[in-house]
Amino acid sequence: MPEPRAVTGPVVVAMLTYRRPEDLARAVPTFRAELDTVPGESWLLVVDNDPDASAREAVTALGDPRVRYEHEPRPGIAAGRNRALDASHDADLLVFVDDDEHPCPGWLSNLLATYERTGAGAVAGAVVSEYDTEPDAWMAAGRFFDRRRLPTGTPIDMAATNNLLLDLSQVPGDLRFDEEWGLTGGSDSLFTRMLHLRGVSMVWCDEAVVVDRVPTSRLTREWVLRRARRTGNSTVRVALALAPAGPRRWAVRAEGLARGAVRMVGGVARILLGRASGSIVHDARGRRTLARGRGMVGAAVGSVVAEYART
């Protein structure tokens, strides 16, 4: 087990953005304010993944030395995450957040307290959703935007980068976000799985909460089912990427195919049950299960869902 650690060096909060000026304008001051709640040197790093550097003027116009700007013109969120790693080489801790979030009071101090108490190489915090418009009954019944909540200190083996602290001294120097995954999603899951397999401990902090703003454009059946399909796709793709070539990878492929097919059958059965009973809960959750299963089967046979593809 890792030993407790003290935060003595710089802390960088890295926010990736791509052509979302309104979200950025809301997020920057709220995360910037959290820096004042913790002792020691720290700053907010905005990584602009727009080839046109559209966020540069808004960030630099702040004239705040604790808000820094980095431009990563290569497309894809993985390239942006790697830029954050490179730009934080003189920091001790790097915290990833998204530009459509805002922190609850005490977010950063709680995250750092869990890190100090556990000495973990990575600490993931909770993400809860708020909506521009209230989801309809079907959307609520499907619980499409619910995320996991765990007791603080619970060991985990995978995390997203929407609320994630990394102790850079414990991250192997050759470990990077795979940029081939930059437009498909899942590069953070792959990165943290590899971190776990390298023996780096990861724990949960349930008091370190950020709020994810869900725009009305995402409150459609098409969007949430596409996200469910991509999530299933990424799950199997991560397992395949970590499996050694040869019989083991074929076994993982077969397992993904079987698990996905079971989900598809179960999803269809629940949709039919919902139709017979008039239950929107069964219908919504059945369609979510079916979409996730489709993604898993697709990954097993080599299909990739490119959620973040750009035109």
CORLIN-V154146 format. One record per residue. RES is the residue in one small letter. NEAR is the number of other ideal C-beta (glycine too) atoms within 10 Angstrom. Layout:
BEGIN
res->[RES & RES]
near->[NEAR & NEAR]
END
This chain:
BEGIN
res->[m & p & e & p & r & a & v & t & g & p & v & v & v & a & m & l & t & y & r & r & p & e & d & l & a & r & a & v & p & t & f & r & a & e & l & d & t & v & p & g & e & s & w & l & l & v & v & d & n & d & p & d & a & s & a & r & e & a & v & t & a & l & g & d & p & r & v & r & y & e & h & e & p & r & p & g & i & a & a & g & r & n & r & a & l & d & a & s & h & d & a & d & l & l & v & f & v & d & d & d & e & h & p & c & p & g & w & l & s & n & l & l & a & t & y & e & r & t & g & a & g & a & v & a & g & a & v & v & s & e & y & d & t & e & p & d & a & w & m & a & a & g & r & f & f & d & r & r & r & l & p & t & g & t & p & i & d & m & a & a & t & n & n & l & l & l & d & l & s & q & v & p & g & d & l & r & f & d & e & e & w & g & l & t & g & g & s & d & s & l & f & t & r & m & l & h & l & r & g & v & s & m & v & w & c & d & e & a & v & v & v & d & r & v & p & t & s & r & l & t & r & e & w & v & l & r & r & a & r & r & t & g & n & s & t & v & r & v & a & l & a & l & a & p & a & g & p & r & r & w & a & v & r & a & e & g & l & a & r & g & a & v & r & m & v & g & g & v & a & r & i & l & l & g & r & a & s & g & s & i & v & h & d & a & r & g & r & r & t & l & a & r & g & r & g & m & v & g & a & a & v & g & s & v & v & a & e & y & a & r & t]
near->[7 & 14 & 6 & 9 & 17 & 10 & 17 & 9 & 14 & 16 & 23 & 25 & 28 & 27 & 27 & 23 & 23 & 21 & 13 & 17 & 13 & 10 & 19 & 20 & 12 & 15 & 24 & 22 & 13 & 17 & 23 & 17 & 14 & 23 & 19 & 9 & 15 & 16 & 10 & 14 & 15 & 23 & 18 & 25 & 23 & 26 & 26 & 26 & 26 & 17 & 13 & 10 & 14 & 17 & 25 & 15 & 10 & 16 & 22 & 13 & 8 & 15 & 7 & 15 & 7 & 14 & 20 & 16 & 18 & 19 & 17 & 23 & 12 & 13 & 18 & 24 & 25 & 27 & 21 & 29 & 26 & 21 & 22 & 25 & 21 & 12 & 18 & 22 & 9 & 10 & 20 & 19 & 23 & 25 & 30 & 25 & 26 & 20 & 23 & 21 & 24 & 20 & 23 & 16 & 12 & 15 & 27 & 24 & 15 & 22 & 28 & 24 & 18 & 22 & 27 & 14 & 15 & 22 & 16 & 26 & 23 & 22 & 31 & 28 & 26 & 21 & 20 & 14 & 15 & 11 & 16 & 11 & 9 & 10 & 19 & 12 & 11 & 15 & 21 & 16 & 18 & 23 & 13 & 23 & 19 & 10 & 13 & 12 & 12 & 14 & 8 & 18 & 14 & 14 & 13 & 17 & 11 & 17 & 26 & 16 & 25 & 18 & 25 & 22 & 26 & 30 & 20 & 18 & 10 & 17 & 18 & 12 & 7 & 6 & 12 & 17 & 23 & 17 & 17 & 13 & 24 & 22 & 18 & 21 & 23 & 27 & 26 & 21 & 20 & 21 & 27 & 23 & 19 & 19 & 22 & 18 & 10 & 13 & 9 & 19 & 19 & 23 & 23 & 22 & 27 & 17 & 15 & 28 & 20 & 23 & 17 & 17 & 17 & 20 & 14 & 11 & 8 & 20 & 18 & 12 & 15 & 8 & 15 & 22 & 19 & 16 & 20 & 22 & 21 & 24 & 19 & 28 & 29 & 24 & 20 & 24 & 27 & 21 & 20 & 17 & 17 & 14 & 16 & 8 & 7 & 8 & 9 & 11 & 15 & 12 & 11 & 18 & 18 & 11 & 16 & 24 & 17 & 13 & 19 & 24 & 15 & 13 & 21 & 19 & 13 & 15 & 21 & 15 & 14 & 21 & 18 & 13 & 14 & 19 & 12 & 9 & 11 & 8 & 15 & 16 & 17 & 19 & 20 & 24 & 20 & 22 & 22 & 24 & 23 & 23 & 24 & 24 & 23 & 22 & 28 & 28 & 21 & 21 & 26 & 23 & 11 & 9 & 12 & 18 & 21 & 13 & 16 & 16 & 10 & 10 & 2]
END
